[in-house]
Amino acid sequence: MSLHSFKEALKPCRNSSSLTSSTIQSQSSLTQTLEDPTIPRKPPKSSLSQQLLRLQDPLSLPPIQPQSQPKQTHDQNGMEDENDEKDDDPESLDYEKPKVGLFEFDRIGPYEPLVLSSEGEFPVIQVPASINCRLLEHQREGVKFLYNLYKNNHGGILGDDMGLGKTIQTIAFLAAVFGNDGDCMDSTLLKKNQTAERGPVLIVCPSSVIHNWESEFSKWANFSVAVYHGANRDLVYDKLEAHEVEILITSFDTYRICGSQLSEVNWEIVIVDEAHRLKNEKSKLYIACLEFKTLKRIGLTGTVMQNKIMELFNLFDWVAPGSLGTREHFREFYDEPLKHGQRSTAPERFVRVADERKQHLVALLHKYMLRRTKEETIGHLMMGKEDNVIFCAMSELQKRVYRRMLQLPDIQCLINKDRPCSCGSPLTQAECCKRTVPDGKIWPYLHKENPDGCDSCPFCIVLPCLIKLQQISNHLELIKPNPKDDPDKQKKDAEFASAVFGTDINLVGGNTQNESFMGLSDVKHCGKMRALEKFLFSWISCGDKVLLFSYSVRMLDILEKFLIRKGYCFSRLDGSTPTNLRQSIVDDFNSSPSKQVFLISTRAGGLGLNLVSANRVVIFDPSWNPAQDLQAQDRSFRFGQKRHVVVFRFLSAGSLDELVYSRQVYKQQLSNIVVSGKMEKRYFEGVQVDKLIFFCFSFVLELCY
């Protein structure tokens, strides 16, 4: 049939009144299309386009045509598609109403690969265009940094702030190194050859983020990923030996237990997520991670240093052995001068030496570490964060119990430890007659098997005393016996509770755990809960969503009863929440307008959670480690947050909480000096040593009285 005859056959019947206007318009448009070959055709359903559609990339969708030019689709032969009548219906044009997914149009870069290798280098190493178009500028710089580490055959630290996409940068880097272009042409034989040539990649991370890693790999690239965790470990290891696995993901605990088997594999790259877990050189995890045969070790962490400067050395000595010298050299050349130069009364010479060593250390660290903050990268995309410290007045009952605690023989022994002994000897009380506390409420239980004391007496009771002081500051119910403990400990805690409650024991329901719902949910005897009650009423009435963090699961139980009594709709996540249910709980909170408060354990919920629907964060009880509170804040203050985030740290005024917060400031200052090279004001006279913490008792005593 000639083209003219074909067009005549497609002409509408002039005598027919049953034809709809849409059909006539469709046929006339088709005639124009056949005569005008410049109208773009529908893109072929290639594997790359399918991959982009799976990633919800708007670039993979056909362009939207103006309403005055109805669009027709044709196959490769120029014939009309059999579904054209359906395409005329506006409701059926799904591709004209793209659903913007995780990334919007203004956050998509040019659709072109990111070349990482040098000019003239072969083969060309590049990030696929399907991944590069989704990266932000700081993420492209991070990928280049990771590739430079890989090319130079040594490790390093990607130390970006939490929420800047360290996982995405890592996946983009691996896709470039392995030549993974995101295409579906992934024959088993080709993957086996690539894995055998390069070796697989091991990712060690907390168990709570394993599923997040697995999910991100499925969204961004086309790797063969296996999880070495749980009962199927042997099966996964067999696949690894058969070169059928490119990426192996395991948890810290699993690797610590089965590290001897995995350390025998010739890994191409080893990546440790939340690498600050390697801060202690004496831990079993750190010792196990030293067994890796590869030098291409990459650490991902937003808190490079948490408590002390030597943690920094341990981390860098793992990723790049010998980069900071020996341990003794680092301690003498960097650790001691930096700590003493930060004292408020440090001589000018100490300050000058500390500044010189700081600049030298920062320049050395930049060779192996890339660190960016939210303010300097995506600050223009966010509404900012405000940090507030709320000093909550303790209730009168809390104050009386707190003072009785300070009068216990155990606490008095530590407060008076440096005073001359009353027996007349030249030794201090802690070195002579008051080294043991047989009449105390805490010391006898710790030394029930050695009544003469231990080598650390009386300093062995410091930590238990600090815990009790913090519990009183948070809620009086916390110092009562826990039914989950063994009978001996419950008996000891009951005696301790009776001693500190004294004549007020009836006001708190006795020295055993209170089972009364009304009693536990009452805010009368807890200063922090009284403040929380007022804040929540104001926030919920304004439509705000709240993240409520506590270090104690028992405290979460009390707060849960309080929220039920007030009628607030809430979610909860703690260490007992199954790993496979955590993401669904998070998604439900983010998507449900009725969910107003999220109760979260600081330790269980500080990692891997994206809770950008909340704009108010409450740290109910501060942690000695400032990184844990910062990680809790960044569950809300991260990329994707559309509102101004306000953080509230609750401190019981005149209690140990104030000392905990001051220690957080001290540690954060050291971190800023060492890692970022910042100049910090010298607030503190003390230097961080093991026994510095003992001055807290006299400090607390002075505050309370």
Buried (B, 14 or more C-beta within 10 A) or exposed (E): EEEEEEEEEEEEEEEEEEEEEEEEEBBBBBBEBBEEEEBEBBEEEEBBBEBBEEBBBBBBBBEEBEEEEBBBBBEEEEEBEEEBEEBBEEEEBEBBEBEEEEBEEEBBBEBEBBBBBEEEEEEBBBBBBBBBBBBBEBBBBBBBBBBBBBBEEBBBBBBBBBBBBBBBBBBBBBBBBBEBBBBEEBEEEEBBEBBEEBBBBBBBBBBBBBBBBBEBBEBBBBBBBBBBBEEEBEEBBEBBEEBBBBBBBBBBEBBBEBBEEBBEBEBBBBBBBBBBBBBBBEBEBBEBBEEBEBBBBBBBBBBBBBBBBBBBBBBBBBBBEEBBBEBEEBBEBBBBBBBBBBBEEBEEEBBEBBBEBBEEBBEBBEEBBBBBEBEEBBEEBBEEBEBEBBBBBBBEBBBBBBBBBBEBBBBBBBBBBEEEBEEEEEBBBBBBEBBBBEEBBBBBBBBEEEEEBBEEBBBBBBEBBBBBBBBBBBBBBBBBBEEEEEEEEBEBBBBBBEBBBEEBBEBBBBBEBBEEEEBBBBBEBBBBBBBBEEBBEEBBEEEBBBBBBBBBEBBBBBBBBBBEBBEBBBBBBBEEBEBEEBBEBBEEBBEEEEBBBBBBBBBBBBBBBBBBBBBBBBBBBBBBBBBBBBBBBBBBBBBBBEBEBBBBBBBBBBBBBBBBBBBBBBBBBBBBBBBBBEEBEBEBEBEBEEEEBBEBBBBBBEBBE
